[in-house]
C-alpha cells in the first residue's frame, strides 16, 4: 500500500478562481512514475470560486466521474446535457468518440469537487454518453463496464468499519474526516493505492466519507 498525502499533490489551476490538486501526472506536470493506477489516470481536487469555471474543451476515450463535496457544479456538454450536480450525486461523462463540455460554478458559494478519469478498454470509442445518479446510497456500487471498475461511496460514523474490495487495484480517497487502513490514517485529500491485497478494511476516526475504486483491468494502448 502506498499513501499519497494531500500536500504531495501537484498544484494546478487554469483561470481565475480555480485551484486544482492533481494526484497523477497531468497537463504541464509529468512524472513517469506516476501516470496511472489500474485504469485510473486522474484524481483531481477542484476548487472553484463563484463565477469561475472551465471553458469548453474536448475529451475522447475517457470515462469521467465527478463527486461534488460542497457547492453546486453546472455541467453542459455537446450531447445536449445541462445539469446542476450537488453533493451526494455521482456524475459520469463517457467521452467515447468525442465530446465537448464546460464546468462552472454558477452559484453564490464556493464549489469543491473531486473528478476522476478512467481509461476504458479496447474498442470503446462509442457514442458519448452522460448520466447523473442523484443521492447515491452507501452500499450501492456504481459500475463502469467499459473500464471494469466500480466506485463505492462510504460514509462512516466514528469507529465504523467497512471492508475494502478484493481487487487487483484499489484506490481509496478520503473526502472528509479520517479513516485508518493498515495502520495508516488518511485525512481529507489523502489517498491509498493498494495492489492485490485481500481482506483489508477501513475504520473511521470520527465521521468520514471515502470514495473507493475497485479496478480489475489496466489500460490497453495501441
N, C-alpha and C positions, 0 to 999 in steps of 0.2 A: 504494500500500500504506500502510495506517495501522496503527501499533503501539499497542496498549493495554498499558501496563505493569501488573504485578501490584499495585503500590502505588496505582494510579489507580482500581482497582475500588472500588465503593461498598460500605462495610461494612454488614452487617445481622446478623440472627440473632434468632430468636424463641424464647424459652425458655432456661432454664439449661443451660449446657453446649453451646450451639450458637453457632458462629461462621460467618458467611457473607460471601462477597465476590462482588458482582454485577458482571457485565460490561456489562449493559444496564439501562435503566430497569426498576424492579421494586419492587412493594409501595409503601412510603412515599417512594421516591426516583423522581423523574420528570425526565428531561432530554429535551425534544422532539427534540433532535438525535441521540439515542442510544436508539432504541426497538427497532431490529432491524437485522439484516444478512442479506440474502437472506430465507430463511424462518426463520432463527434469531432467536428473541426473548429467549432467556435462556441464559446460560452461568454457572452458579453454582458456586463452590467452597465446599463444605460441610465443616466440621469438627465432629464430634460426640464429646463425652466419653462414656466408658462409662455406659450407662443413659439417655443423653439421646436425644431423638427428636422428630419432628413428629407432633402429634396428627392424628387422622383429618380429612381435608379433601378437598374435591371438585375435579375438573378436568373440562373439556369441550373438544372440538375442539382437541386438542393431542397431539402426539407427544413423549413424554418419554423421553430416553435417558440412562442413568446409567453412569458408569465409576468403579469403585472404585479408589482409589490405594493405600490401606492400610486394614487392618481388615476388618470384615465388616458388611454392611448387611442388616438384616432388613426385608423388604418384605411387606406384607399389603394386599389390596385387595378391593373388592366383587365382583370376578369370581370370587373364591374362591382366588386365588393366594396362597400363602405361601412365600416363598423367602428364602434367605440368599445374597447376592451377594458375590463375593470378587474380589480383583484379577485382571484378565485376562478377566473376564466382561463382556459387554455386556447391559444390561437395557433393555427397551423396554416402556413402558406407553402404549398407544393409548387416549386418553380417550374418543374417539368421542362418542356421545350423552350420556355422563356416567359418571363413575366416582369412587369414593372410595377413598383409600388412606392408609396410615401408613408412616413410615420411621423406623427407630430403630437405635441401637447397643446390641444386646443382649449384646455381648461384653465382655471384660475389658480390651481395648486400645482406644486412640483410633481413630476412624474418620475417614477423609478420602475424599470422593468429588467428582466433577465431574458436575453434572446440566445437561443441555441440552434446551431446549424448542424445538420447531419447529412452525410453523403449517401444517396440511395444506391441500390445495386445496379448491375448492368441492364441495359435495355429499359431504363426508367424515364427516358425523355418523352413522357406522355404529355397530354394537355395539362396546363397548370390548374390547380385547384385550391380552394380556400374553405376553412371551417373554423368555427368557434364553438367550444363546449362551455356553456355557462355554468359557473359554480360547480366545478367538478368535485366530487366527493372523495374523501380519503378512502383508499382501498379500491378505487376504480382505476384500473390500468388504462393508459392511453397508448395504443399501439400504432406504430408507423410501419406498415407492412413492407414498404419498399426498402426500408433500412434494417429490418429485423431487429428493431429497437422498441422498447416500451418505457414510457415515462410513468413513474409512480410519485404521487404527491403525498407527503406525510406531514400532518400537523399533530404534534405530540404534546401532551401535558407533562409537567415536571415528573421525571422519573420513569415515564412511559418508554417502553421498548418497541422496536419494530425490526423484523428480520429483513436483512438485505437480500436481494435476489441472488441466486446461484447462477452466474453467467460468466462467460469469458472476460467481459469488461463491465464494470460497474462504476458509475460516476455519481458521487453524492455531493450536492451543492447545498450549503446552508444559506437559506434565505433570511430567516430570523432566528434569534435565540442561539442556543448552543446545544450540540449533541456530541456524544462520545462514541468513537468507533475504534476498537482495538487499542485502547489506551491513549488515543489522541482526541482532543476536544476541538471540534470545528465551531468557529464563531461565524457571524454574518460575513458572507463573501468568501469564506474558505471552502475548499473542495477536496474530496478524497478520490483518488484514482486507484481502483482495486482490480487486479488481474487474476482471474481464475480461482479466487478464494471461495470457500463454501462455509455456510452456517455462520455467517457474521451477522451482527445486529448493531443498531444504533440506539443509544439511550439518551433521552432528553435531559439536559441540565437546566431546568426551568422550561417554560413554554418554548417550543421550537417548530420551525417549518423547514422541511427538506424537499428538494427536487432530486429524485434518484432515477438515473438512466440505467436500464438493463439492456445490454447490447450483445448480439450474437454473431455479428459479422463486421469485417473491416471493408473499407472501400476497395473496389477493383477498378484500376485505371487501364485505359488502352483497349 
